[in-house]
Amino acid sequence: MAASSDYRLGSIWLVNFDPSVGTEIRKTRPAVIISGTAFNQRSKVTVLPITSAVPNEHLRPIVLPVIPSTINGLSIESFIVCVDPMTFDKRRLVRCLGQLELHQIPEIKQILARYLELEE
């Protein structure tokens, strides 16, 4: 298992999503950790999956585009699926790819707040 400092909010990991059930995200794919760094000292983390599939117009409000960079470790333009939070044991995390650009974390929080109806 990686060092605890690697499991910080905004870090991007290759995650094994299998086995999955029904319409859940499948296969090994990138994901961004959205659980707070202080909580990630435990054995589980909460992530949002990242896909390279270009979303249709209907899905645009719930995904966040990510341009590949040396910071985030992604090789192609991708999209964070902000309405599919999943909590996994850290053993599903295969390898750390990089870190999401800091300005994108508040954008994820805004989409999640709308999805979870946390906004007033």
C-alpha positions in Angstrom: 0.0 0.0 0.0 1.2 3.5 -0.8 2.2 6.1 1.9 -0.8 7.7 3.6 0.2 11.1 2.1 -0.6 9.7 -1.3 -4.3 9.3 -0.5 -5.0 13.0 -0.4 -8.1 14.9 -1.7 -7.7 15.4 -5.4 -5.2 12.7 -6.1 -5.8 10.7 -9.2 -5.4 6.9 -9.0 -5.9 3.9 -11.3 -8.7 2.1 -9.6 -10.0 -1.5 -10.1 -13.8 -1.0 -10.2 -14.5 -4.7 -10.7 -16.5 -6.6 -9.7 -19.4 -4.3 -10.5 -23.1 -4.8 -10.5 -25.7 -3.6 -13.0 -24.9 -0.2 -14.4 -22.0 0.6 -12.0 -18.7 1.8 -13.5 -16.6 -1.2 -14.7 -13.0 -2.1 -15.3 -9.8 -0.5 -14.1 -9.9 3.2 -14.8 -8.7 6.5 -13.4 -10.6 8.0 -10.5 -10.1 11.1 -8.3 -10.2 10.9 -4.5 -12.9 13.2 -3.1 -12.9 12.2 0.6 -11.0 14.6 2.8 -7.3 13.9 3.3 -7.8 13.6 7.1 -10.4 10.8 6.6 -8.1 9.0 4.1 -5.9 7.7 7.0 -8.5 4.9 7.4 -8.7 1.8 5.1 -11.2 3.3 2.7 -11.4 6.3 0.3 -14.2 7.8 -1.7 -13.6 8.4 -5.4 -15.2 9.7 -8.5 -14.6 7.7 -11.7 -12.9 9.3 -14.7 -13.9 8.4 -18.3 -12.5 9.2 -21.7 -16.0 8.9 -23.3 -17.2 12.2 -24.4 -20.5 12.9 -22.7 -23.6 13.9 -24.6 -25.2 17.3 -23.9 -27.6 15.8 -21.3 -24.6 14.7 -19.2 -22.5 17.9 -19.5 -23.8 19.5 -16.2 -22.7 16.4 -14.2 -19.2 15.9 -15.6 -16.1 17.9 -15.3 -13.6 17.9 -18.2 -9.9 17.3 -17.4 -7.2 18.3 -19.8 -4.2 15.9 -19.6 -1.1 17.2 -18.0 2.1 16.1 -16.2 0.5 17.1 -13.0 -2.6 14.9 -13.3 -0.9 12.1 -15.1 -3.7 11.6 -17.6 -2.8 10.9 -21.2 -6.0 11.9 -23.0 -8.8 14.4 -22.4 -11.1 12.9 -19.8 -14.2 13.6 -17.8 -14.9 13.2 -14.0 -18.3 11.7 -13.5 -19.3 13.8 -10.5 -22.5 11.9 -9.7 -21.0 8.4 -9.1 -19.2 8.7 -5.8 -18.0 5.3 -4.6 -16.2 4.3 -1.4 -13.6 1.5 -1.7 -11.0 -0.2 0.3 -7.6 1.2 -0.6 -6.6 -2.3 -2.0 -8.6 -1.4 -5.1 -6.3 1.5 -5.8 -3.6 0.2 -8.2 -1.3 3.2 -8.8 -1.2 6.9 -8.2 -1.2 8.8 -11.5 -1.0 12.4 -10.3 -3.0 15.3 -8.7 -6.0 17.1 -10.0 -5.5 20.8 -10.6 -6.6 22.7 -7.5 -9.1 25.0 -9.2 -11.1 21.9 -10.2 -11.8 20.7 -6.7 -14.4 23.5 -5.9 -16.1 22.7 -9.2 -16.5 19.0 -8.2 -17.9 20.1 -4.8 -20.5 22.3 -6.5 -21.7 19.5 -8.8 -21.8 17.1 -5.8 -23.7 19.6 -3.7 -26.4 20.0 -6.4 -26.5 16.2 -6.9 -26.9 15.5 -3.2 -29.2 18.5 -2.7 -26.9 20.0 -0.1 -27.4 23.5 -1.5 -30.0 25.8 0.1 
